[in-house]
Amino acid sequence: MRRLIYVPIIHTMADMGSKSEALRQESIRRFGVESWERSRRVIDDVWEGIRAKLLIRNLPWERVRIYQDGLPVSGKELEIARGVAAQGSKNYQIVLELVDKGAKLIGTESPELLLREYAHVKQITEAQTDAEREEAKRSYAAESAEILKARDTFIAQRIAETLEEGEVALLFLGMMHEVDRLLPEGIQVEFLIDRLPLWDAKER
């Protein structure tokens, strides 16, 4: 049997690469420094909870395969993970901790689709006026559902092709994704955190 544990993630600024500072400034502009600091602390606490829930399972780490939101198939997966972890990403720090235990990190996403989405984010963060920013957001909104669906399809196919019998997949993925619905029946899916409100809403 093949198993997959769906690990819900919350992105931090450290996960955003070269756009992290621009996104931080945008968040502070909209909500204020105090709100941004508070949300950062809450997110850090969530990641500590995720880490604890993963470690207490005591999985057979040498048979664990890690699939990561935003990690392209490149042949340089560990190099990318180490770079993002060094910038403070709780997500990637946990991933590397599990790799040290014997898990294998697998390239997960289509580079082309990630670049397509990144181009929209770049337009938003580099907008010079409010009007430009709103137009960039509208442009992204018009394509975001299509991009998300294409990403989910690619990720599901990638897992189906690379996860072997007797192995366990850890899928670190944002809550807007629906990869679990696209996996073949032979992969048993469970959730690290049960019954999150967004998933409940999707079932109705």
C-alpha positions as CSV (number, residue, x, y, z in Angstrom):
1,M,0.0,0.0,0.0
2,R,1.1,3.6,-0.7
3,R,0.2,6.2,1.9
4,L,0.1,10.0,1.7
5,I,-0.1,12.3,4.7
6,Y,-1.4,15.8,3.7
7,V,0.4,18.5,5.7
8,P,-1.4,21.8,5.5
9,I,1.1,24.7,5.3
10,I,1.0,28.5,5.9
11,H,3.5,30.4,3.8
12,T,5.9,32.7,5.6
13,M,7.8,35.6,4.0
14,A,11.0,33.5,4.0
15,D,9.3,31.1,1.6
16,M,8.8,33.9,-1.0
17,G,12.3,34.2,-2.1
18,S,13.3,37.5,-3.7
19,K,9.8,38.9,-3.3
20,S,9.7,38.4,0.5
21,E,10.6,42.0,1.3
22,A,8.2,43.5,-1.1
23,L,5.4,41.3,0.2
24,R,6.3,42.2,3.8
25,Q,6.2,45.9,3.0
26,E,2.8,45.4,1.3
27,S,1.4,43.6,4.3
28,I,2.7,46.3,6.7
29,R,1.2,49.0,4.4
30,R,-2.2,47.4,4.5
31,F,-2.4,46.1,8.1
32,G,0.3,47.8,10.1
33,V,3.5,46.7,11.8
34,E,1.7,45.3,15.0
35,S,-0.7,43.2,13.0
36,W,2.2,41.8,10.8
37,E,4.3,41.0,13.9
38,R,1.4,39.2,15.6
39,S,0.6,37.2,12.5
40,R,4.2,36.2,12.2
41,R,4.2,34.9,15.8
42,V,1.0,32.9,15.2
43,I,2.4,31.3,12.0
44,D,5.6,30.3,13.9
45,D,3.5,28.6,16.5
46,V,1.5,26.8,13.9
47,W,4.7,25.5,12.4
48,E,5.9,24.3,15.8
49,G,2.7,22.4,16.1
50,I,3.1,20.8,12.7
51,R,6.6,19.7,13.5
52,A,5.5,18.1,16.8
53,K,2.7,16.2,15.1
54,L,5.1,14.9,12.4
55,L,7.8,13.8,14.8
56,I,5.4,12.0,17.2
57,R,4.3,9.7,14.4
58,N,7.8,8.2,14.3
59,L,7.4,7.2,10.6
60,P,9.8,4.8,8.9
61,W,11.9,7.8,7.6
62,E,13.9,5.8,5.1
63,R,10.6,5.0,3.3
64,V,9.3,8.5,3.5
65,R,9.1,10.8,0.4
66,I,8.6,14.5,0.9
67,Y,6.7,16.6,-1.7
68,Q,6.8,20.3,-1.2
69,D,4.5,23.2,-2.3
70,G,6.5,25.4,-4.7
71,L,9.5,23.1,-5.1
72,P,10.2,22.6,-8.8
73,V,11.5,19.4,-10.4
74,S,15.0,20.5,-11.1
75,G,17.6,18.1,-9.8
76,K,18.6,20.8,-7.3
77,E,15.9,20.2,-4.7
78,L,18.1,19.9,-1.7
79,E,20.1,22.9,-2.7
80,I,16.9,25.0,-3.0
81,A,15.6,23.6,0.3
82,R,18.8,24.5,2.1
83,G,18.8,28.0,0.7
84,V,15.2,28.8,1.7
85,A,15.7,27.2,5.1
86,A,18.8,29.4,5.7
87,Q,16.6,32.5,5.1
88,G,14.3,31.4,8.0
89,S,11.6,29.2,6.4
90,K,10.1,27.0,9.2
91,N,8.6,24.8,6.5
92,Y,12.0,24.0,4.9
93,Q,13.7,23.8,8.2
94,I,11.3,20.9,9.1
95,V,11.8,19.4,5.7
96,L,15.6,19.3,6.1
97,E,15.2,17.9,9.6
98,L,13.2,15.0,8.2
99,V,15.7,14.5,5.4
100,D,18.4,14.2,8.0
101,K,16.3,11.4,9.5
102,G,16.4,9.5,6.2
103,A,13.4,10.9,4.2
104,K,14.0,11.8,0.5
105,L,13.0,15.2,-0.9
106,I,11.3,14.9,-4.3
107,G,10.9,17.7,-6.9
108,T,7.2,18.3,-6.9
109,E,6.1,21.1,-9.2
110,S,6.2,22.1,-12.8
111,P,8.8,24.9,-13.2
112,E,6.8,26.4,-16.1
113,L,3.6,26.7,-14.0
114,L,5.5,28.2,-11.0
115,L,7.1,30.8,-13.3
116,R,3.7,31.7,-14.7
117,E,2.4,32.3,-11.2
118,Y,5.5,34.1,-10.1
119,A,5.1,36.5,-13.0
120,H,1.7,37.6,-11.6
121,V,3.2,38.0,-8.1
122,K,6.0,40.1,-9.5
123,Q,3.5,42.4,-11.3
124,I,1.7,42.9,-8.1
125,T,4.7,43.6,-5.9
126,E,6.4,45.8,-8.4
127,A,3.4,48.0,-9.2
128,Q,4.2,51.7,-8.9
129,T,0.6,53.0,-8.2
130,D,-2.5,51.7,-6.6
131,A,-4.2,51.5,-10.0
132,E,-1.4,49.4,-11.4
133,R,-1.5,47.1,-8.3
134,E,-5.3,46.6,-8.6
135,E,-5.0,45.8,-12.3
136,A,-2.2,43.3,-11.6
137,K,-4.4,41.7,-8.9
138,R,-7.4,41.4,-11.4
139,S,-5.1,39.9,-14.0
140,Y,-3.9,37.3,-11.5
141,A,-7.4,36.6,-10.3
142,A,-8.5,35.8,-13.8
143,E,-5.9,33.1,-14.2
144,S,-5.3,31.9,-10.7
145,A,-7.9,29.1,-10.7
146,E,-6.6,27.7,-14.0
147,I,-3.0,27.8,-12.8
148,L,-4.0,26.2,-9.5
149,K,-5.8,23.3,-11.2
150,A,-2.8,22.7,-13.6
151,R,-0.4,22.7,-10.6
152,D,-2.6,20.2,-8.7
153,T,-2.8,17.9,-11.7
154,F,1.0,18.0,-12.2
155,I,1.6,17.4,-8.4
156,A,-0.8,14.4,-8.4
157,Q,0.8,12.9,-11.4
158,R,4.3,13.4,-9.9
159,I,3.3,11.6,-6.7
160,A,1.7,8.8,-8.6
161,E,4.8,8.3,-10.7
162,T,7.4,8.5,-7.9
163,L,5.8,7.0,-4.8
164,E,6.6,3.3,-4.5
165,E,4.6,0.5,-2.8
166,G,5.3,0.5,0.9
167,E,6.3,4.2,1.0
168,V,4.8,7.1,2.8
169,A,4.4,10.5,1.1
170,L,4.4,13.7,3.2
171,L,2.8,16.4,1.0
172,F,3.4,19.9,2.4
173,L,0.8,21.9,0.6
174,G,-1.3,25.0,0.9
175,M,-5.0,24.6,1.8
176,M,-6.3,26.0,-1.5
177,H,-5.0,22.9,-3.3
178,E,-7.0,19.8,-3.9
179,V,-4.3,17.3,-4.9
180,D,-5.9,14.6,-2.7
181,R,-8.9,14.5,-5.0
182,L,-6.7,13.8,-8.1
183,L,-4.6,10.9,-6.7
184,P,-5.2,7.3,-7.9
185,E,-7.3,5.1,-5.7
186,G,-4.2,3.0,-4.7
187,I,-2.9,5.8,-2.5
188,Q,-4.4,6.0,0.9
189,V,-4.8,9.7,2.0
190,E,-4.9,11.0,5.5
191,F,-4.5,14.5,7.0
192,L,-2.0,15.5,9.6
193,I,-4.6,18.0,11.0
194,D,-8.2,16.8,10.7
195,R,-11.2,18.8,9.6
196,L,-9.8,22.2,8.9
197,P,-12.6,24.7,8.1
198,L,-11.6,25.2,4.5
199,W,-11.7,21.5,3.7
200,D,-15.0,21.1,5.5
201,A,-16.4,23.8,3.3
202,K,-15.3,22.0,0.2
203,E,-17.2,18.9,1.3
204,R,-20.5,20.7,1.5
